[in-house]
Amino acid sequence: MITTLTERMRGLASLFWREVAKFGAVGGVAFIIDNGLTYYLMHGPMTDSEAKARFVGASIATVFSWIANRFWTFRHRRQDNVLREFGMFILINGIGIGISTGFTALAKYSFGVTDKNMLFAAGVVGILVATVVRFFAYRFLVFNKELDDEPEFSHDHEIIERHPHTQPGAAVGQRAVEGRVVQSRAVKDPELPGPPA
C-alpha cells in the first residue's frame, strides 16, 4: 500500500505542477492584456483615472483568464454547473481585481504617489499578490471537480479512504473503471485500523 500511495502522491504532485505551469502560461497572457491595456488607458483616454484604468484592464484580462483556465488549465476539473463555476470565478476575480486596483489606489491616495510609472508598478505588485490568491482559489473553489473521471487518478479515494465505494457491511461493491462497471470484493487492508474482515 505504501508503494501505491507513494506513486499516487507522485502522480498528483505531477498533475499539480502541470496545472501550475498552465496557470502560469494563462496568467502570463492575462498579465500582458491587463498591463498593456492599463498602460494605454493611463497614458491616453483615462489619464486622470489610474485606478479605473487598472480596473478596466483587469476586467478584460479576467474574461480571457476564465475561458483559458476552464478549457485548458483545469479542463478535467471544470464543474458541470457552468453558471455556478462562472459565478465563483467572478467572485474570486473580483477579490483579485480589488487587490490589484487597491494597490494602485493605496499608492495614489494614501502615499500621495503621482508618478504614473510608480502607480503602474504598484498595480503590478498587486497583480502578483492577487495571482497567488487566484491560483489556490481556482484550484480548490472554482475548478474543484474530483479527478475520478481521469483514468490516471481514478483510484485515489481507494488509497486514501477506507472502502469509499462500498456500503458499510457490504461484501461486494461496484466501481467504474474507464467507463466499465467492475465487481470488486471488499477486502480488509492489513495496514488499515479496524476489525479483521
N, C-alpha and C positions, 0 to 999 in steps of 0.2 A: 504494500500500500504506500509506503514512504516513497519508493521509486516513482510510482504512478503519480503521486501527489506532486513530487518534485518536477516531473515532466509537465504536468498541467500548469504548475506555477510558472515554469519557464515559458510555456505557450501563452499564458495570459500576460506575462511581462512583455513578450514579443509583440503581442497584439496592442498592448498599451503604448509601446514606443512607436509602433506603426501609426497609431491614432495621433500621437503627439506630433510625428513628422508631417502627417497630412494636415492636421490642425495648424501647424506652423506654416505650411505652404499656403493654405487658405488665408491664414492671418496675414501673411506677407503681402498677398494681393490686396486684401482688405485694407491693410496699412497704407499701401500706395494710393488706393482710391480715397480713403479718408483724408490722408495728409495732402495729397495732390489737390483735391477739391477744396479743402480747408485753406491751403496756402493761396490758391487762386481767389477764393472769396475774400480772404483777409486783405489781399492786395488789390482787390477790384470792387465788385458790387457791394460787399459788406465791410468796407474798410474801417468803419467805426463800431462794428459789432463782432468782435473777435470770438466771444463765447457762442454767439448764434452761428457763426461760420463753422465753428468746431461741431456744433450740434447737427448742422445740415450734412457735413462731410461724414460724420459718424453714422447718421441715419441711413444714408445711401450705402455705405460700406456694410451696414448691418443686414440689409436685404440681400446683398451679394453673399454675405457670410452664411446666412441661413440656407440658401439654395445649395451652396457648395458643401457645407457640412452635412446637410440632410442627404444629398445624393452621392457624396463621395466619402468624406471622413468617417461618419458614423452611419453609413448606409445599412449595416447589419443591426444597428440598434435603434433605428427610427421607429417611432410609435405608429400604431395603426390609426390612432386618432390624430389626424393632421392638424385640426384646429387647436386641440389641447397642446400639442407639441409646439405649434407656431405661437400660441399664447404664452407658453412658458419661455420660449426663445425671446419673444419681445420683452417680457418682464426682465429676464436676465440681462438682455442688451440695454434695456432702459437703465438698469443699475450701472452697466459698463459705460454707457454714454454719460450718465451722471458723474461717474468718476473722472472721465477724460475732460468733460466740459467743466467740472468742478475745479480741476487743477488749473485750467486757464482762468476761470473766474477768480479763483483764490489769488493767483499771481497778480491779476489786474486790480481787483478791488480791495484785497486785504494787504497786499505788499506794495501796491502802487506802481507795479511794473507797467511801463508804457511802450517799451520797445517790442515791435511786432515779432521779431525773431525770438525773443525771450518768451513771449506769450505762446508762440508756436511750440517752442521747446517744452514749456510747461505742459501743454496738451499731449505731447509725445510721451512724457513721463507718465501722465495719466493713462494713456493707452497701454503702456507696458504693465502697469498695475492692474488695469481692467482685464488685460489678456489672461493673466494667471487666474483671476476670479472666473472669467468666462469658461476657460477650459474645464475646470472641475465642475462648474455648474452645468455645462453642456453634457459632460460625461456622465454625471450622476443624477441630474434632474430632468434634462430635456431629452437626450437620446439615451434612454436607460432601459430599453427592452433587453430581456435576458438573451444570452447567446445560445440557448438550447437549439435554435434552428440551424446554427452553424455546425456542420459535422465535426470540425476540429474540437469544439468545446461542448459537445452535447452531453458529456459525462461528468462535467464539473460538479454538479449537485450530488451525484452518486459518491464522489470522492470526499467532498467536504461535509455533506449532511448524512445523517443515518437514514437510509431507505426512504428518500423523499417521494418516490413514485409508487409506494405501496401503502395500503391502509394498515393501521396497527393490527397485528394478529393475522394478517393475510399471508398465506404461504406462497401464493403466486401473484405476480403483478405484470402489468404490461408497460412497455415503454416504446417510444418511437425512435427508430434509428434510421436516418437517411430516408425518411418517408415510409418505412415499413414498420408494422407493429410486431414486436418481438416478445414472446413469452419469456419471462425470467423468474427464477425461483429466488425468493428472499433468503439469503444465506448470511449467517452471523459472521461478521468480520471479527477475528480473534483480537485485533488491535483496538476495537471499539468497546467502551464500557457497556455493561448491561448483562442480563441473564443469558445463558447459553441458549442457542436455538434448539 
